[in-house]
Amino acid sequence: MHQASALCNIATHSFDSPNILNCSLTLDAINAWVSGATPEQKQNLASSTQILTSIPERLTPHNITNAAKITNILLSDQQTTQTTDIAISAVATISQLLNASHEMYSSVDHTAISELTQTLQKLSLREKPNPLLVQPKMAVQSLKGQTPIRQVQLTSFKGLNDNFLPDRIKLHITEAEVSKHIVDLQMNVTFSEDFDKDIGFVLYDNDQFFQSKSFKPSLDTKRRVISANLQENSGIDQVQFAVTPSADSTMSLNDFACVFWSYDKQDWITDGCTKNKSPSGHVVCSCKKLKNANFAILMAFDINYQYSEALHWISITGCALSVVGLSVTALYQIITRKSRGGTPTLLVVNICLSMTVFYLLFIFGINNPVQHVNGTKMSGENIVPESDHHKYSDQGPCTAFTALLQFFLLLTFTWNTLYGINVFLLFKNSVSGTPPWFPQVAMAVGWGLPAVIVGISLGSTYRVEEPLGYRQEEFCWLASLDHKQKFNIKKPMFWGFVLPLLLMLISNTAILLHFSYKICRTNPNLNKSRKTSLTKKMMSSFSLAVMLGLSWVTGYILMITQEKNLKFILSVVFCLLNTTQGVQIFILFALRPFLNSNPAILNSLRAPEIGLHKKTFFLWKNKIPESNDSYKSTDGDSP
């Protein structure tokens, strides 16, 4: 099977002559045949390689290695590169390789990539200026020596996208006056003496071909690489280049380093380079006495964190009232423990204790007291940063507050679940009641399970030099988002809180449904006077739902809701229900039982009866009886 393809000529805005492709070819086969192929065959093999690498998402490390070897052979042969189409196809292929996934480059043959970049340096000195050698992810530019010059300037201008285009890359032999706001990348090569030899440049849209051992990027930032190549190094003074920081509004530049690639060390080095930052926001580098080098600027960024404001007075009021209500409830439960037994009291008191501590921690510790103000903090030394994400070591009490908040919130829900299990066991064993071993098991599980989860979370994600693996920066709570601000299930927020809490809520919901079903069934053996009213049954179910913490179900609904108005309503409902949960427990488990057990207090609080004074009049004189006042109560029970 064969297929025809044609290159799009950017200069003439038309297609070149079509090439007939053999669809049975593979990169392995091309790599085996290309060395011994004739110039005509190499043309077809170059076009086939370009087609086979045209979908970067499908490229594997083996594909990238083979394609790099093929293009290196094609571009190394000076006779074949005189055929312009071969060079164009090869450069287009390399541009596609640069668009492959970053993860693929960890397993490629770096020797093949290194040889290819050195071949591209030689190509830039050999090729004549050609707009077709400018591809989206790489460009080859050259300036042929004619008249003696003292400098050459390469400028890449900004556009609607980040791709290279021929009309946005300019070469000047004098320093051109251009607005710095429209410059994306600029390099100036100056000479101490007149220079009349060829000069070549290779522009890489990213650093995929230069895998560093010392610099490990973790953000989706771009590091463009510029190769400046001279036939002779006599008279060269310095290379100066400037780049616009490639970061979106969520990041800001912290520091940077001016480097060039060492083929001996296979890494970035800073020898002979200095750095500066211009008032226009460009980062500027100067490197002395270097020839045929690949330059880059390695930048480290700060995340522009949106620190939370102080808690709203509604949240503070709700939490404060809950603290008071829970304290009174715990005291009431202890005082009246003989009326209900030891196990229910143990469960309710532990719930009140853990929830009270959580509310206090939330009020005083949810906001991070240590805030890192963003801005360039350029160091004087030109040192290769460890990553493109500048990370601060742990400072202040935020990590401790996060661990305590996680522990006491998990502790609360563990005791909630144990309370529900106790209710289930009471229904199951209505005669014998709760098993005697239950309190001891409840104490071990109630305090032990949250401690194990918090310990695993801290041990697996927290490092002093990188605390944000465990917690967030904006406020003291578990980390949940990646650098793209998307929820990440690998973060401790998911498996250290959301998942355990979800399992507990599912269990508690099942217990509530079972409880409601049991109490709502009508027993035909009971007479009317002994049957419980529907209102009391509903109140019992509601009380159990509050104690089991089922209001947190709204939080899970909130997480999956996309509609803006509904999300806002659910946020308000979630905040109100959970900041006042302690007040609800106080009303249902302390105030209401207290009033029911002391009816005299209820009677004293009953509104006083108001009687109406009534007097009767007769129109006829002889019919007037003795004056007589009477009082009649307005109460409905009065006769």
C-alpha positions in Angstrom: 0.0 0.0 0.0 1.3 3.5 -0.9 0.2 7.0 0.2 1.1 10.4 -1.2 2.0 13.4 0.9 3.2 16.9 0.1 5.0 19.5 2.2 3.3 22.9 2.8 5.5 25.7 1.6 5.1 28.5 4.1 7.0 31.0 1.9 4.8 30.5 -1.1 1.6 29.4 0.7 1.3 26.3 -1.5 2.1 22.6 -1.5 5.3 21.2 -3.0 5.5 18.2 -5.2 3.9 15.1 -3.6 6.0 12.2 -2.4 4.9 8.6 -2.7 5.2 6.8 0.7 5.3 3.1 1.4 2.8 2.6 4.3 4.5 -0.6 5.3 7.7 1.2 6.4 8.5 1.5 10.1 11.0 3.6 11.9 13.1 0.5 12.7 13.2 -0.4 9.0 14.1 3.2 8.0 16.9 3.3 10.6 18.3 0.1 9.1 18.2 1.2 5.5 18.9 5.0 5.6 22.7 4.7 5.8 23.1 2.9 2.5 20.3 4.7 0.7 20.7 6.8 -2.4 19.9 10.5 -2.3 16.5 9.8 -4.0 15.7 7.1 -1.5 16.8 9.3 1.4 14.3 11.8 0.2 11.5 9.3 0.5 12.8 7.9 3.8 12.9 11.5 5.2 9.3 12.1 4.2 8.2 8.7 5.6 10.0 9.5 8.9 8.2 12.8 9.1 4.8 11.1 8.6 5.5 8.4 11.1 6.3 10.9 13.8 3.4 13.3 13.0 1.3 12.3 16.0 3.6 13.1 19.0 1.1 11.7 21.5 1.8 8.2 20.1 5.6 8.4 20.2 7.4 6.0 22.5 11.0 6.3 23.7 12.0 3.7 21.1 10.3 5.8 18.4 12.1 8.9 19.5 15.5 7.2 19.6 15.0 5.8 16.1 13.8 9.1 14.6 16.7 10.9 16.2 19.2 8.5 14.6 17.5 8.7 11.2 17.5 12.5 11.2 21.1 12.6 12.4 22.2 10.4 9.5 20.2 12.5 7.0 21.6 15.8 8.3 25.2 14.6 8.7 25.5 13.9 5.0 26.5 17.2 3.3 25.7 15.9 -0.1 22.1 14.9 0.8 21.4 18.1 2.7 22.1 20.0 -0.5 18.7 18.6 -1.4 16.7 21.1 0.5 13.6 18.9 0.9 15.6 16.4 3.0 16.7 19.1 5.4 13.2 20.4 5.6 11.7 17.0 6.3 14.4 16.2 8.9 13.9 19.6 10.7 10.1 19.1 10.6 10.6 15.6 12.2 12.8 17.0 14.9 10.1 19.7 15.6 7.6 16.9 16.1 9.9 15.0 18.4 10.1 18.1 20.6 6.4 18.0 20.9 6.3 14.5 22.4 5.5 13.9 26.1 8.1 14.9 28.6 7.8 11.5 30.3 9.0 9.7 27.2 12.4 11.3 27.3 13.5 9.7 30.5 14.1 6.4 28.6 15.4 7.6 25.2 19.0 7.0 24.1 20.6 10.2 25.2 23.7 9.6 23.1 21.6 9.6 19.9 19.9 12.9 21.0 23.3 14.4 21.9 24.8 13.6 18.5 21.7 15.0 16.8 22.0 18.4 18.6 25.7 18.6 17.6 24.7 17.8 14.0 22.1 20.6 14.1 24.9 23.1 15.2 26.9 22.1 12.1 23.8 22.3 9.9 23.1 25.9 11.0 26.6 26.9 9.6 26.1 24.9 6.4 22.6 25.7 5.3 21.6 28.8 3.4 18.8 31.0 5.0 15.6 29.2 4.3 12.1 30.1 5.9 11.1 26.4 5.6 13.7 25.5 8.2 11.5 27.3 10.7 9.1 24.7 12.2 6.7 25.1 15.1 9.0 23.7 17.8 12.4 24.5 16.3 14.1 26.8 13.9 17.5 26.9 12.1 18.8 30.3 11.1 22.0 31.4 9.5 23.9 34.5 8.5 26.5 34.1 5.7 29.7 36.1 6.2 29.9 38.9 3.7 31.0 42.2 5.1 32.8 42.4 8.4 30.5 42.9 11.4 30.9 43.6 15.1 27.6 42.0 16.3 24.6 40.0 15.2 21.2 40.1 16.8 18.6 37.3 16.7 15.0 38.2 17.8 11.9 36.1 18.1 8.8 38.0 18.5 5.6 37.1 20.4 2.5 36.0 18.5 -0.9 34.5 19.1 0.7 31.2 20.0 4.1 30.0 21.2 5.2 28.3 18.0 8.0 29.6 15.8 7.1 31.3 12.5 9.4 32.6 9.8 8.0 36.1 9.9 8.5 36.4 13.7 12.2 35.5 13.7 14.6 38.3 12.5 18.4 38.5 12.2 20.1 42.0 12.3 23.8 42.9 12.1 23.2 46.0 14.2 21.3 46.3 17.4 17.7 46.9 16.3 15.4 49.2 18.3 12.3 47.1 19.1 9.8 47.3 21.9 10.7 44.9 24.7 7.0 44.1 25.2 6.7 42.2 21.9 10.0 40.3 22.2 9.8 36.7 23.3 13.5 35.8 23.0 16.6 37.8 21.9 20.3 37.0 21.5 23.1 39.4 20.8 26.6 38.1 19.8 29.3 40.7 19.9 32.8 40.6 18.7 35.9 42.5 19.8 37.2 42.5 16.2 35.6 42.5 12.7 34.0 39.1 12.0 33.2 38.0 8.4 32.5 34.3 8.8 29.3 32.4 8.9 27.1 32.4 12.0 24.4 29.9 12.7 21.5 29.7 15.3 19.3 26.8 16.3 16.2 27.6 18.4 14.5 24.8 20.4 11.1 25.5 21.8 11.8 23.5 24.9 14.6 21.5 26.6 13.4 18.0 25.8 16.7 17.2 24.1 18.7 18.5 27.1 17.7 16.2 30.0 19.5 17.6 33.1 20.5 15.5 36.1 20.7 18.6 38.4 17.6 20.5 37.3 14.3 18.6 37.7 11.3 20.6 36.5 7.9 19.9 38.1 5.8 22.6 36.5 4.5 23.1 33.0 6.9 25.9 32.3 8.9 26.3 29.1 12.6 26.6 28.8 13.7 27.6 25.3 17.3 26.7 24.2 19.3 28.8 21.8 22.4 27.5 20.1 24.9 30.1 18.8 27.5 28.7 16.4 30.6 30.2 14.8 33.0 28.9 12.3 35.9 30.6 14.1 36.1 31.9 17.6 38.8 34.6 17.0 37.6 38.0 18.1 34.5 36.8 19.9 33.7 38.9 23.0 30.4 37.8 24.5 27.0 36.3 23.9 24.1 38.1 25.5 20.6 36.7 25.5 17.2 37.6 27.0 14.0 35.7 27.5 10.5 36.6 28.7 9.5 34.5 31.7 7.1 31.8 30.4 4.6 31.6 33.2 0.9 32.3 33.6 -0.9 34.4 36.1 -0.7 31.7 38.8 3.1 31.9 39.0 5.7 34.6 39.4 9.5 34.5 38.9 11.6 33.8 42.0 15.1 33.3 40.6 16.9 32.1 37.5 20.3 30.9 36.3 22.2 31.5 33.0 23.6 28.2 31.7 24.9 26.4 28.7 25.0 22.7 27.9 28.2 20.7 28.6 28.5 17.7 26.3 31.2 16.3 28.6 29.1 16.4 31.8 25.8 16.0 29.9 24.3 18.7 32.1 23.8 22.5 32.4 26.7 24.5 33.7 27.2 28.2 34.5 30.9 28.7 33.8 31.6 32.2 32.4 28.0 33.3 32.6 26.4 36.2 34.6 22.8 37.2 35.0 20.7 40.3 35.4 17.0 41.4 35.2 15.9 44.2 33.0 13.3 46.8 34.1 11.0 45.5 31.3 10.7 42.1 33.0 13.2 40.2 30.8 15.8 38.0 32.3 19.2 38.8 30.7 22.3 36.6 30.5 25.8 37.3 29.4 28.4 34.6 28.6 32.0 35.2 27.7 34.3 33.6 25.2 32.0 30.7 24.2 31.8 29.0 20.8 29.2 26.6 19.5 27.2 26.3 22.7 23.5 25.7 23.6 22.3 28.4 25.9 19.3 28.5 28.2 17.8 30.3 31.2 16.6 28.0 33.9 13.9 29.8 36.0 12.4 28.9 39.3 8.9 30.2 40.0 6.8 30.9 43.0 3.1 29.9 43.0 0.9 33.0 43.5 -1.0 31.7 46.5 -4.3 33.2 47.4 -4.1 33.3 51.2 -7.5 33.0 52.9 -8.8 36.0 54.8 -9.7 35.9 58.4 -12.7 33.8 59.3 -16.1 35.4 58.8 -17.9 36.4 62.0 -20.7 34.0 61.1 -18.2 31.1 61.1 -16.6 32.3 64.4 -20.0 32.7 66.1 -21.2 29.3 64.9 -18.0 27.6 66.1 -18.0 29.4 69.4 -21.6 28.5 70.2 -20.8 24.9 69.2 -17.9 24.8 71.7 -20.1 26.1 74.5 -22.9 23.7 73.5 -20.6 20.7 73.3 -19.0 21.4 76.7 -22.4 21.7 78.4 -23.6 18.5 76.6 -20.6 16.5 77.8 -21.1 17.8 81.4 -24.8 16.9 81.3 -24.0 13.4 79.9 -21.6 12.7 82.7 -23.9 14.0 85.5 -26.9 11.9 84.2 -24.9 8.8 83.1 -26.7 6.5 85.6 -30.0 7.0 83.7 -28.7 5.6 80.4 -25.6 3.4 81.2 -21.9 3.8 80.7 -21.5 2.9 77.0 -23.8 5.7 75.5 -22.2 8.2 77.8 -18.7 7.2 76.8 -19.6 7.6 73.1 -21.3 11.0 73.4 -18.6 12.4 75.7 -15.8 11.4 73.3 -17.8 12.9 70.4 -18.2 16.2 72.3 -14.5 16.2 73.3 -13.1 15.6 69.9 -15.5 18.0 68.2 -14.8 20.7 70.7 -11.0 20.5 70.2 -11.6 20.5 66.4 -13.7 23.7 66.6 -11.0 25.4 68.7 -8.2 24.4 66.3 -10.3 25.6 63.4 -10.9 29.0 64.9 -7.3 29.6 66.0 -5.2 27.5 63.5 -6.8 27.2 60.0 -5.1 30.3 58.6 -1.4 30.1 57.8 0.4 32.6 60.0 3.5 32.5 57.7 2.8 33.9 54.3 5.4 34.0 51.5 5.0 37.3 49.5 5.7 36.6 45.9 8.3 38.5 43.9 11.7 38.1 42.3 14.2 37.3 44.9 17.2 37.1 42.6 20.3 35.8 44.3 23.7 37.3 43.4 25.2 33.9 42.5 24.5 32.2 39.2 23.6 28.7 40.5 21.5 26.1 38.7 18.2 25.7 40.6 17.0 22.3 41.7 13.6 22.8 40.0 11.4 25.3 38.2 9.2 25.3 41.3 10.8 27.2 44.2 10.0 25.5 47.4 10.1 26.9 50.9 11.2 24.8 53.9 8.6 24.3 56.6 8.2 27.4 58.8 5.7 28.1 61.6 3.1 25.9 63.2 0.9 25.3 60.1 1.9 21.7 59.6 1.2 20.9 63.3 -2.2 22.5 63.1 -2.9 20.5 59.9 -2.1 17.2 61.5 -4.2 18.1 64.6 -7.1 19.2 62.5 -6.9 16.0 60.5 -6.7 13.9 63.6 -9.5 15.4 65.6 -11.9 15.6 62.6 -11.2 11.9 61.8 -11.5 11.2 65.5 -15.0 12.9 65.6 -16.3 10.8 62.7 -14.8 7.6 64.1 -16.7 8.1 67.3 -19.8 9.1 65.3 -19.6 5.7 63.5 -19.0 3.9 66.8 -22.1 5.6 68.2 -24.1 4.3 65.2 -22.7 0.8 65.6 -23.8 0.9 69.2 -27.3 1.8 68.2 -27.3 -1.0 65.7 -26.2 -3.5 68.3 -28.9 -2.3 70.7 -31.6 -3.0 68.1 -30.0 -6.4 67.2 -29.7 -7.4 70.9 -32.7 -5.7 72.4 -32.7 -8.1 75.4 -28.9 -8.4 76.3 -28.0 -5.0 75.0 -24.5 -3.9 73.9 -21.8 -6.6 74.3 -19.5 -6.1 77.4 -16.4 -5.9 75.2 -17.7 -3.0 73.1 -16.4 -0.1 75.3 -12.8 -1.4 75.3 -12.9 -2.0 71.5 -14.5 1.4 71.0 -11.7 3.2 72.9 -9.0 1.4 70.9 -10.6 2.0 67.5 -11.8 5.5 68.3 -8.4 6.8 69.2 -6.2 4.4 67.3 -7.7 4.5 63.8 -7.3 8.3 63.3 -3.8 8.2 64.7 -2.8 5.5 62.2 -4.3 7.5 59.2 -2.5 10.7 60.3 0.7 8.8 60.9 0.7 7.3 57.4 -0.2 10.7 55.8 2.6 12.5 57.5 5.2 9.7 57.0 4.6 9.3 53.3 4.1 12.9 52.2 5.8 15.3 54.6 9.3 16.5 54.3 10.8 19.5 56.2 12.2 20.9 53.0 8.9 20.3 51.1 5.9 20.6 53.5 3.4 21.1 50.7 3.4 17.5 49.9 1.3 17.1 53.1 -0.5 20.4 53.6 -1.6 23.4 51.6 0.1 26.8 51.7 -2.9 29.1 51.7 -4.3 27.6 54.9 -3.5 24.8 57.3 -5.3 21.8 55.8 -4.4 18.7 53.8 -2.9 19.1 50.3 -5.5 18.3 47.6 -4.5 20.1 44.3 -1.7 19.6 41.8 0.3 22.5 40.3 -2.5 22.9 37.7 -5.0 23.6 40.6 -6.8 20.3 39.8 -7.9 17.8 42.4 -5.4 15.0 42.6 -6.2 11.6 44.2 -2.5 11.1 45.0 -2.6 13.9 47.5 -3.4 13.1 51.2 -6.6 15.0 51.1 -8.2 12.2 49.1 -6.8 9.0 50.8 -6.1 10.6 54.2 -9.5 12.2 54.7 -12.1 12.1 51.8 -11.9 8.3 51.3 -12.0 7.3 55.1 -14.8 9.8 55.7 -16.8 8.6 52.8 -16.7 5.0 54.1 -17.8 6.2 57.5 -20.7 8.3 56.1 -21.9 5.3 54.0 -21.9 3.2 57.1 -23.7 5.8 59.1 -26.3 6.4 56.4 -27.0 2.6 56.3 -27.4 2.6 60.2 -29.8 5.6 60.0 -31.9 3.9 57.4 -32.0 0.7 59.4 -32.9 2.7 62.6 -35.7 4.7 60.8 -37.1 1.5 59.3 -37.2 -0.2 62.7 -38.9 2.6 64.7 -41.4 3.4 61.9 -42.8 -0.1 61.8 -46.1 -0.4 63.6 -46.3 -3.2 66.2 -49.9 -4.6 66.0 -49.6 -6.0 69.6 -49.3 -2.5 71.1 -52.5 -0.6 72.1 -53.0 2.9 70.9 -51.8 4.5 74.1 -48.4 2.8 73.9 -47.7 3.7 70.3 -45.1 6.4 69.6 -46.3 9.4 67.6 -44.9 10.1 64.1 -43.4 13.3 65.4 -41.3 11.6 68.0 -40.1 9.0 65.5 -39.0 11.7 63.1 -37.3 13.6 65.9 -35.4 10.4 66.9 -34.2 9.9 63.4 -33.2 13.5 63.1 -31.2 13.3 66.4 -29.4 10.2 65.2 -28.6 11.9 61.8 -27.0 14.9 63.7 -25.0 12.7 66.0 -23.7 10.6 63.0 -22.5 13.8 61.2 -24.5 13.2 58.1 -24.6 16.9 57.3 -21.2 16.3 55.8 -22.8 14.5 52.9 -23.5 18.0 51.5 -19.7 18.5 51.2 -19.5 15.5 48.8 -22.4 16.8 46.8 -20.6 20.1 46.7 -17.4 18.5 45.3 -19.2 17.0 42.3 -21.5 20.0 41.6 -20.6 22.2 38.5 -23.6 24.5 38.4 -22.5 27.9 39.9 -25.7 28.9 41.7 -26.3 25.4 43.2 -22.6 25.3 44.3 -23.1 28.6 46.1 -26.3 27.4 47.8 -24.7 24.2 48.9 -21.6 26.0 50.2 -23.8 28.2 52.5 -25.8 25.1 53.6 -22.6 23.2 54.3 -21.1 26.0 56.3 -24.2 26.6 58.4 -24.9 22.9 59.2 -21.4 22.1 60.2 -20.4 25.2 62.1 -23.5 24.8 64.2 -23.4 21.0 64.6 -22.3 21.4 68.3 -25.3 23.6 68.9 -27.6 21.0 67.4 -26.1 18.3 69.6 -26.6 20.5 72.6 -30.3 21.0 71.8 -31.1 17.4 71.0 -28.9 15.6 73.6 -28.8 18.0 76.6 -31.5 20.7 76.5 -34.3 18.6 75.2 -33.8 15.6 77.6 -33.3 18.0 80.5 -36.6 19.7 79.8 -38.5 16.4 79.2 -37.2 15.1 82.6 -38.3 18.3 84.3 -41.9 19.1 83.3 -42.3 21.7 86.0 -39.8 23.9 84.2 -41.9 23.6 81.0 -45.0 24.5 82.9 -43.3 27.5 84.4 -42.3 28.6 80.9 -45.9 28.2 79.6 -47.5 31.5 78.6 -50.0 32.8 81.2 -53.7 32.5 80.4 -55.5 35.8 79.6 -59.2 36.1 80.5 -61.7 38.3 78.7 -64.1 40.5 80.9 -67.7 40.2 79.7 -70.7 42.3 80.7 -74.4 41.9 79.6 -76.7 44.9 78.9 -80.6 44.9 78.5 -82.5 47.5 76.5 -85.7 47.2 78.6 -85.7 48.8 82.0 -87.7 46.2 83.8 -85.4 43.5 82.4 -82.2 44.8 83.9 -81.0 42.3 86.5 -78.4 43.0 89.2 -75.1 43.9 87.8 -72.9 40.8 87.4 -69.3 40.5 85.9 -68.1 37.2 84.5 -64.7 36.0 83.2 -64.1 33.5 80.5 -60.8 32.0 79.5 -59.8 32.0 75.9 -58.1 28.7 76.3 -59.6 26.1 74.0 -59.9 23.5 76.8 -62.3 25.8 78.7 -65.9 24.8 78.6 
